[in-house]
Amino acid sequence: MVSKDFAPLTFEELDPERRPSLRLAILPVVALVGFLGVGSAVLELDPHVPLLWSIVAVAAVGRYGIGLPWEDLSDGVARGLNMGLQALLIIFTIYALIATWVSAGTIPALMYYGLGLLSPAVFLPAAALLAAVVAFSIGSSWTTVGTLGVAFVGIGSGLGVPAPMTVGAVLSGAYAGDKQSPLSDTTNLAAGVTNTDLYDHIRAMRAGTVAAFGVAVLAYAALGLRAAGGAPPGRVAEIQTALAGTYDLSPLVFLPLLATFGLALRGYPALPSLVAGVFAGVGTSIAVQGRSFVDAWGAFMYGTSPETGTDLVNELLASGGLTGSAWTITVVVAALALGGLLERTGVLAVLAHHLSKSVSGVGGLVAGTGAAAAVTNALTAQQYMSIVVPGLTLRNLYDEYGLDSTDLSRAVEAAGTPTGALIPWHAGGVYMATVTGVATLSYAPYYFFGFLSPLVLFAMAATGWQLTRSGDATGVAGAAD
């Protein structure tokens, strides 16, 4: 989604006369945390408002504390938006795709047959494993959650499984599969910015990913046993009857799914694959469900509000279409602008520089890299910055400690890619919450992989497990060296 050639400003590139001190660099970070904490947790405002306050605070520090001209600050905003442009386009497209797939009967059919095949006891681990397989196959966690994830929420609701649990399981599988896929944009980006061979990077991540995801699946199996029997008697039959009475559920309704995933499997990027899915959804709505040309494209634009005779099904299949993405898009635009300002003012460069000066030993370096990736995720609200900033800033330190580049590439992705969905104002967190209909802080306790992936990384840093000396094939380096 973003060019691996993007290079954030480094400490050395900053004009010494306009380079913020550590104290000044910390000021906008404190303001950001304070505004988001008070605005969201205390005042219960939508994230737009505290993000605007944070943008103003960072711009004020940049203009009056550092002395940057307004043109430089504007350039920072533009850089942030440009870096996240394709993510914005995907959000637009996913909202439209969900609406056209509901109208076409694709998502209703997935719900109908899924309710017949799955039981509450196995649903959560099955959802995680299926999401992992799909994300690995197509290389996109966002596409997996925005398509199959939406259907899984409906299936889980019918089986009596709480929606936050379902979303947590789907996210765990989607991000675990994405991290191991050679088609993934973040996997390629992590390899690119660290000068690591792509398949060496994937192999280096495998042990940690399998360990974290394996524990997560076991936890979902335990949750599934608790959820068994939670559905009221007759609910599954009621939902299936409502779906079958409203939609033609013939095998033809799966054409949009086949078109989207088929193109992704053939190596097409996420955006054209999703656009093809939109057109296939509109075509299926017309050909199979008998909707008019205008009505089919009306669903694309304004969403769906089916009347199935069952309130639960109506709520599950209600969608906003292209226009319904406005709330999400505006949050992401504000977050990207904020991240661009933090980069352009030199705040990120100064913080990364002082981090590199404070690390001691191999274990401290790897753990510090993971912490830097997670913090950058929170500050910039985009997973690309969480990979690029520490990946480029700390690369020379790994050479000095004699570590292989795979140790760096694994650290930035293990802690950078999965943690974004845990942050309410992050592009990933906002996206996952709005497409699934479950708030970030509601699904976060069940998104086990998001916590376990960085924790396994920190365990590697502490023990030296899987750390590799440059040119060493044994995969071991002393954590206390």
C-alpha positions in Angstrom: 0.0 0.0 0.0 2.9 2.3 0.5 6.2 2.6 -1.4 9.2 1.1 0.4 11.2 4.0 -0.9 9.5 6.4 1.5 12.2 7.7 3.9 11.2 9.6 7.0 13.4 12.4 8.2 16.4 11.1 10.3 18.0 12.9 13.3 21.0 13.8 11.2 18.9 15.3 8.4 17.2 17.8 10.7 18.5 21.3 10.7 20.4 21.7 14.0 18.8 25.1 14.5 15.3 23.6 14.0 15.9 20.2 15.7 13.6 19.8 18.7 15.1 18.9 22.0 14.0 15.7 23.7 11.8 17.7 26.1 10.2 19.6 23.2 9.7 16.4 21.2 7.9 14.8 24.2 5.5 17.7 24.6 3.2 17.0 21.6 3.3 13.3 22.6 2.0 14.2 26.0 -0.6 16.5 24.5 -1.7 13.7 22.1 -2.1 11.2 24.9 -3.9 13.7 27.1 -6.3 14.9 24.5 -7.2 11.4 23.4 -7.6 10.2 26.9 -9.7 13.1 28.1 -11.6 13.6 24.9 -12.5 9.9 24.4 -12.5 8.4 27.8 -13.8 11.3 30.0 -15.8 13.5 27.6 -16.9 10.5 25.4 -16.3 12.6 22.3 -15.8 11.0 18.9 -12.0 10.8 18.1 -12.3 13.5 15.5 -12.3 16.3 18.1 -9.3 15.2 20.2 -7.4 14.4 17.0 -8.0 18.0 15.8 -6.8 19.3 19.2 -3.7 17.2 18.7 -3.1 18.4 15.2 -3.3 22.0 16.4 -0.9 21.3 19.3 1.7 19.6 17.1 1.4 22.4 14.5 1.8 25.0 17.2 5.0 23.3 18.5 6.3 23.0 15.0 5.6 26.7 14.1 6.4 28.5 17.4 8.5 26.0 19.3 10.7 24.7 16.5 10.3 27.6 14.0 9.2 25.7 10.9 7.4 27.7 8.3 3.7 26.9 7.6 4.8 25.5 4.2 6.8 22.8 5.9 3.9 21.9 8.2 1.6 21.7 5.2 4.1 19.5 3.5 4.1 17.2 6.5 0.3 16.8 6.4 0.5 16.1 2.7 3.2 13.4 3.2 1.0 11.7 5.9 -2.0 11.7 3.7 -0.1 10.5 0.7 1.4 7.6 2.7 -2.1 6.5 3.6 -3.9 7.3 0.4 -4.4 3.7 -0.8 -5.7 2.7 2.7 -8.3 5.5 2.3 -9.3 4.2 -1.1 -9.6 0.7 0.2 -11.9 1.9 3.0 -14.1 3.6 0.4 -14.2 0.5 -1.7 -14.8 -2.0 1.2 -17.9 0.0 2.4 -19.3 -0.2 -1.1 -18.3 -3.8 -1.5 -20.1 -4.9 1.7 -23.3 -3.2 0.6 -23.2 -4.8 -2.9 -22.5 -8.2 -1.4 -25.4 -7.9 0.9 -27.6 -6.8 -2.0 -26.3 -9.7 -4.1 -27.0 -12.3 -1.4 -23.4 -13.2 -1.0 -23.1 -12.3 2.7 -26.6 -13.6 3.5 -25.6 -16.9 1.8 -22.4 -17.2 3.8 -24.4 -16.6 7.0 -27.0 -19.2 5.9 -24.7 -22.0 5.2 -22.2 -21.1 8.0 -25.0 -21.5 10.5 -25.7 -24.9 9.2 -22.1 -26.1 9.2 -20.7 -24.6 12.4 -21.5 -25.1 16.1 -20.8 -22.6 19.0 -18.2 -24.9 20.5 -15.9 -24.9 17.4 -16.9 -21.6 15.9 -14.3 -19.3 17.4 -11.2 -21.4 16.6 -12.7 -22.2 13.2 -13.2 -18.5 12.4 -9.6 -17.8 13.4 -8.1 -20.6 11.3 -10.3 -19.8 8.3 -9.4 -16.1 8.5 -5.7 -17.1 8.7 -5.9 -19.2 5.6 -7.8 -16.6 3.6 -5.4 -13.8 4.7 -2.4 -15.9 3.8 -3.8 -16.7 0.4 -4.7 -13.1 -0.6 -2.1 -11.2 1.5 -4.6 -8.8 3.1 -5.9 -8.7 6.6 -8.2 -5.7 5.8 -9.9 -7.5 2.9 -10.4 -10.7 4.9 -12.1 -8.8 7.8 -14.1 -6.6 5.4 -15.5 -9.6 3.6 -15.5 -12.9 5.4 -15.3 -11.1 8.8 -18.6 -9.4 8.3 -20.2 -12.7 7.5 -18.6 -14.4 10.6 -20.1 -11.7 12.8 -23.6 -12.7 11.5 -22.9 -16.4 11.9 -21.6 -15.9 15.4 -24.6 -13.8 16.4 -26.9 -16.6 15.2 -25.0 -19.2 17.2 -25.1 -17.0 20.4 -21.4 -16.1 20.3 -20.8 -12.5 21.4 -19.7 -10.3 18.5 -16.5 -9.0 20.3 -15.3 -12.6 20.6 -16.0 -13.2 17.0 -14.2 -10.1 15.8 -11.2 -10.9 18.0 -10.9 -14.4 16.6 -11.2 -13.1 13.0 -8.6 -10.4 13.6 -6.2 -12.8 15.1 -6.4 -15.1 12.1 -6.4 -12.3 9.6 -3.2 -10.7 11.0 -1.4 -14.0 11.6 -2.1 -15.1 8.0 -1.1 -11.7 6.6 2.2 -11.7 8.4 3.2 -15.0 6.7 2.0 -14.1 3.2 4.5 -13.1 0.5 1.6 -11.1 -1.0 1.2 -8.9 2.0 2.0 -5.2 1.6 3.3 -4.9 5.2 5.4 -8.1 4.9 7.0 -6.8 1.7 7.5 -3.3 3.3 9.2 -4.7 6.4 11.6 -6.7 4.2 12.2 -3.8 1.9 13.1 -1.1 4.4 15.4 -3.4 6.3 17.2 -4.8 3.2 16.1 -8.3 4.0 15.2 -11.0 1.5 11.4 -11.4 1.5 11.4 -15.2 2.2 14.2 -14.9 4.8 11.9 -12.4 6.5 8.9 -14.7 6.4 10.9 -17.6 7.7 12.3 -15.5 10.5 8.7 -14.6 11.6 7.4 -18.1 11.4 8.3 -19.4 14.8 7.0 -16.4 16.7 3.8 -16.2 14.6 3.0 -19.9 15.1 3.7 -19.6 18.8 1.4 -16.5 19.3 -1.3 -17.8 17.0 -1.3 -21.3 18.4 -1.9 -19.9 21.9 -4.6 -17.7 20.6 -6.4 -20.6 18.9 -6.3 -22.6 22.1 -7.8 -19.7 24.0 -10.6 -19.4 21.4 -11.3 -23.1 21.8 -11.7 -22.6 25.5 -14.0 -19.6 24.9 -16.0 -21.6 22.4 -16.7 -24.2 25.0 -18.1 -21.5 27.3 -20.2 -20.0 24.5 -21.8 -23.4 23.6 -25.5 -23.4 24.3 -25.7 -19.6 24.4 -28.1 -19.2 21.5 -31.8 -19.1 22.3 -33.6 -22.2 21.0 -34.8 -21.8 17.5 -32.6 -18.8 16.7 -30.6 -20.5 13.9 -33.7 -21.8 12.2 -35.4 -18.3 12.5 -32.4 -16.6 10.9 -32.0 -19.1 8.1 -35.8 -18.8 7.4 -35.5 -15.1 7.2 -32.5 -15.2 4.9 -34.0 -17.8 2.6 -37.3 -15.9 2.4 -35.6 -12.6 1.4 -32.7 -13.7 -0.9 -32.2 -16.2 -3.7 -29.4 -18.2 -2.1 -28.3 -20.3 -5.1 -24.6 -21.0 -5.7 -24.5 -18.1 -8.2 -24.5 -15.6 -5.3 -20.9 -16.6 -4.5 -19.6 -15.2 -7.8 -18.5 -11.9 -6.2 -16.5 -13.8 -3.6 -14.8 -15.9 -6.3 -14.0 -12.9 -8.4 -12.4 -11.0 -5.6 -10.4 -13.8 -4.0 -9.6 -15.3 -7.4 -7.9 -12.1 -8.6 -6.1 -11.7 -5.3 -4.8 -15.3 -5.5 -3.5 -14.5 -9.0 -1.4 -11.7 -7.5 -3.6 -8.7 -8.3 -3.3 -5.9 -5.6 -6.1 -5.5 -3.1 -7.7 -2.4 -4.6 -8.4 -3.7 -8.1 -9.5 -7.1 -6.6 -12.0 -5.3 -4.4 -13.3 -3.0 -7.2 -13.9 -6.2 -9.3 -15.8 -7.6 -6.4 -18.0 -4.5 -6.3 -18.9 -4.8 -10.0 -19.5 -8.6 -9.5 -21.7 -7.8 -6.6 -23.8 -5.3 -8.6 -24.0 -7.7 -11.5 -25.2 -10.5 -9.2 -27.8 -8.3 -7.6 -29.3 -7.7 -11.0 -28.9 -11.2 -12.5 -29.7 -13.3 -9.4 -31.7 -11.1 -7.0 -33.7 -9.4 -9.8 -32.9 -5.9 -8.7 -33.0 -3.0 -11.2 -29.8 -1.4 -12.5 -30.6 1.7 -10.6 -31.4 -0.1 -7.3 -28.2 -2.2 -7.5 -26.0 0.9 -7.9 -28.1 2.6 -5.2 -27.1 0.0 -2.7 -23.4 0.6 -3.8 -23.9 4.3 -3.0 -26.3 4.4 0.0 -26.1 0.9 1.5 -28.8 -1.6 2.4 -31.6 -1.8 4.9 -33.3 -5.1 4.2 -36.7 -6.1 5.7 -36.5 -9.8 6.4 -39.1 -9.9 9.1 -36.4 -10.6 11.8 -34.9 -7.6 13.6 -31.6 -9.3 14.3 -31.1 -10.2 10.6 -32.1 -6.6 9.6 -29.5 -5.2 11.9 -26.7 -7.6 10.8 -27.3 -6.9 7.1 -27.8 -3.1 7.3 -24.9 -1.3 5.6 -23.9 2.2 4.8 -22.5 1.9 1.3 -20.0 4.4 -0.1 -21.6 7.4 1.7 -21.5 5.4 5.0 -17.7 5.6 5.0 -17.6 9.3 5.8 -17.2 8.9 9.5 -14.4 6.4 9.2 -12.6 8.3 6.4 -12.6 11.6 8.3 -11.1 9.9 11.4 -8.4 8.3 9.3 -7.6 11.6 7.4 -7.2 13.4 10.7 -4.9 10.6 12.1 -2.8 10.5 8.9 -2.4 14.3 9.0 -1.3 14.1 12.7 1.3 11.4 11.8 2.6 13.5 9.0 3.1 16.5 11.2 4.9 14.4 13.9 7.3 13.2 11.2 7.9 16.6 9.5 8.5 18.4 12.8 11.2 15.9 13.6 9.5 14.6 16.7 9.7 11.0 15.6 13.3 11.3 14.5 14.3 12.8 17.9 12.5 10.1 19.9 14.0 7.4 17.7 17.5 8.8 18.1 17.3 8.9 21.9 15.9 5.4 21.9 18.9 4.2 19.9 21.2 5.9 22.4 19.5 4.3 25.4 19.5 0.6 24.3 22.0 -1.7 25.8 22.7 -5.2 24.5 21.1 -7.4 21.9 18.0 -8.1 24.0 17.4 -4.4 24.8 17.8 -3.5 21.1 15.3 -6.0 19.9 12.8 -5.2 22.7 13.3 -1.5 22.1 12.7 -1.9 18.4 9.4 -3.6 19.1 8.4 -0.9 21.6 9.3 1.8 19.1 7.1 0.1 16.5 4.1 -0.1 18.8 4.6 3.5 20.0 5.0 4.8 16.5 1.8 3.0 15.6 -0.1 4.9 18.4 1.5 8.3 17.5 1.1 8.2 13.7 -2.1 6.0 13.5 -0.8 4.0 10.6 1.1 0.7 10.5 3.3 1.8 7.6 5.1 4.4 9.7 5.5 1.8 12.5 7.5 -0.3 10.1 9.4 2.4 8.2 10.5 4.7 11.1 12.2 2.1 13.4 13.2 0.0 10.4 15.3 2.7 8.8 16.4 4.5 12.0 17.7 1.4 13.8 19.2 -0.5 10.9 22.8 0.6 11.6 22.5 -0.4 15.2 21.7 -4.0 14.2 24.9 -4.0 12.1 26.9 -2.7 15.0 25.6 -5.5 17.3 26.3 -8.1 14.5 22.6 -9.0 14.2 21.1 -10.2 11.0 18.6 -8.0 9.2 15.9 -10.6 9.8 16.0 -9.7 13.5 15.1 -6.1 12.6 12.5 -7.0 10.0 10.8 -9.4 12.4 10.8 -6.9 15.3 9.2 -4.1 13.4 6.5 -6.3 11.9 5.7 -8.4 14.9 5.0 -5.4 17.0 4.0 -2.9 14.3 1.5 -4.6 12.0 -0.8 -6.4 14.5 -1.0 -3.7 17.2 -2.7 -1.1 15.1 -6.1 -2.8 15.4 -5.9 -2.3 19.2 -5.7 1.5 19.0 -9.1 3.3 18.7 -7.9 6.2 16.7 -5.5 4.1 14.5 -6.5 3.7 10.8 -6.7 -0.1 11.4 -8.6 0.2 14.6 -11.2 2.6 13.1 -11.5 0.4 10.0 -12.0 -2.9 11.9 -14.5 -1.3 14.3 -16.7 0.3 11.6 -16.8 -2.6 9.2 -17.6 -5.2 11.9 -19.9 -2.9 13.9 -17.9 -3.7 17.1 -16.0 -0.9 19.0 -12.3 -1.3 19.2 -12.2 -1.4 23.0 -14.9 -4.0 23.0 -13.1 -6.5 20.7 -9.6 -5.7 22.0 -9.7 -8.0 25.0 -10.4 -10.9 22.6 -7.9 -10.0 19.9 -5.3 -12.3 21.5 -2.8 -12.2 18.6 -2.5 -8.5 18.9 -1.1 -8.9 22.4 0.7 -12.2 21.9 2.7 -11.2 18.8 4.7 -8.4 20.5 4.9 -10.4 23.8 6.5 -13.4 22.0 8.9 -10.9 20.4 9.9 -9.6 23.9 10.4 -13.1 25.1 12.7 -13.7 22.1 14.6 -10.6 23.1 14.9 -11.7 26.7 16.0 -15.3 26.0 17.9 -14.9 22.7 15.6 -17.5 21.1 15.6 -17.3 17.3 17.9 -14.3 17.3 20.5 -14.6 14.5 24.1 -13.3 14.3 24.9 -11.8 10.8 26.0 -14.7 8.7 25.1 -17.3 11.4 22.8 -20.1 10.4 22.2 -21.4 13.9 19.6 -18.8 14.8 21.0 -18.1 18.2 22.4 -14.9 19.8 23.0 -14.2 23.4 20.3 -11.8 24.8 22.7 -10.3 27.2 25.6 -9.7 24.8 
